[in-house]
Amino acid sequence: MIPFNIKQLETFLLVATFGSFRKAAERLNTTQPAVSTRIAGLEEALGAR
């Protein structure tokens, strides 16, 4: 089973594309803290930081 979800992966790709949590949040129509939470969950799932 994959240790992360599609929303986390989508969020990561947008942060990488835009180089900004704020811009990724705008694109996802969510808040910057929500983006940070998704990225933190992805990092934990992958054992990365």
C-alpha positions, -999 to 999 in steps of 0.1 A, spaced: 0 0 0 12 35 -8 21 54 25 7 87 13 -24 100 -5 -30 117 -38 -37 151 -21 -3 151 -5 14 142 -38 -6 169 -57 3 194 -30 40 185 -32 41 188 -70 25 223 -68 48 235 -41 78 223 -62 63 239 -94 55 272 -78 84 273 -53 59 286 -27 35 271 -2 13 303 -5 10 300 -43 4 263 -40 -24 270 -15 -40 295 -38 -40 270 -66 -55 244 -44 -80 268 -30 -69 261 5 -48 278 32 -10 278 36 -12 260 70 -32 232 52 -5 229 26 22 227 54 2 200 71 -1 179 39 37 183 32 45 173 68 23 142 65 40 133 32 75 138 48 65 115 77 51 89 55 83 88 34 106 92 63 120 123 47 125 159 58 
